[in-house]
Amino acid sequence: QGLQVASDEWIFRCNLVTIIDGLMEDYSAGHISSEEARAIVEDLNRQLAGQRVRFYPGVSYRHLMTFKGDCDVKTVAPHDILGKPVAEHLPTGAGADLLRTLIDRSGDVLSRNDINTVRRDLGENPATSIWLWGQGGRPRLPSFQEKYGLRVSAITAVDLIRGIALTIGWK
């Protein structure tokens, strides 16, 4: 997404998910639209972000969060725990307390969100929580041109592929 990330910041994948009765029911909040999700992420920034944490909207249910500080956590992908109790799969390790707090507080924020009220009324899965996972630091890779002497471009609709291409200097 072209984020400028400091060397002491971590980037987390931040899914909008549906948790019902403590179980991971849907890792994509019903494949929520990008427009709905953007408004929700803006709400999360207003209510949960601060000096150490910032949320960035992405596509559909897939977003990013940056975390400034020490972090040595173990996380689990939400699609790996469908139908399972989320309490058994929350982040663990150094920095996990803040992540768990954000996940917990996101439930309060999202329970009051108007978009989720409409989604419930329409019988669609609401975004009931964020799920933080897939963390990493700022990538340090040589450019493709430096390594191979070639200039390359990529055409993609997938954020991950676009990010990798930009990281190694592709247009």
Secondary structure, 3 states (H helix, E strand, C coil): CCCCCCCCEEEEEEEEEEEECCEEEECCCCCCCHHHHHHHHHHHHHHHCCCCEEEEEEECCEEEEEEECCCEEECCCHHHCECCEHHHHCCEEECHHHHHHHHHHHHHHHHCCHHHHHHHHCCCCCCCEEEEEEEECCCCCCCHHHHHCCCCCCCCCCHHHHHHHHHCCCC
